[in-house]
Amino acid sequence: GENVEQHPSTLSVQEGDSAVIKCTYSDSASNYFPWYKQELGKGPQLIIDIRSNVGEKKDQRIAVTLNKTAKHFSLHITETQPEDSAVYFCAAQEANNLFFGTGTRLTVIP
Amino acid sequence: EPEVTQTPSHQVTQMGQEVILRCVPISNHLYFYWYRQILGQKVEFLVSFYNNEISEKSEIFDDQFSVERPDGSNFTLKIRSTKLEDSAMYFCASSLYRAHNEKLFFGSGTQLSVL
């Protein structure tokens, strides 16, 4: 099955700086890559996703890039704010199931 | 915004006991899922459910596990005889369509501790 690796496991940035989280996947047939944000005491919430027919997608301060050849995709958060502090998960879809990375704990320092 | 609700938020049980984790998916959704996350590890797929039957299941979902939609609103995960290694956060999720290219809505999870 699909194997998703995610780095780093923890990330601390100063408020206003950018944060980048990277993921790789193993199955070239995967074609849907969502990113989830999990705040304390809550379930994962979808924040952005990208399909394999595009290389980049942006939504305000959040962007995701996809390199299908290299089988990696990244989440970029610009102008970080304290409320961005959370655990972020990448995922890749193979067939009808999502395979998740291990998560990145992002801390934005005011 | 509609949400998936899960109860209880925490469940402590003795090894060998049966537990039932409950979920209320979003009302118009048709596909239901259980995932779990052992502390420090990946969120793992357990099972998907559609039209009152299991669509797919992972290797984790062995004979000790079962799912049921007993009425029009609830979706349950039963673990028949819990083991220590079943301790994890269990997430329920639902979607209007199949997961393929479709947004999953997750509940806030049930933390299961097996002693």
Interface residues (C-beta under 8 A of the other chain):
Chain A: V4 N31 Y32 P34 Y36 G41 K42 G43 P44 Q45 L46 D49 R51 F89 A91 Q93 A95 N96 N97 L98 F99 F100 G101 T102 G103
Chain B: V4 Q6 G40 Q41 K42 V43 E44 F45 S48 S55 E56 S58 F91 A93 R98 A99 H100 N101 K103 L104 F105 F106 G107 S108 G109
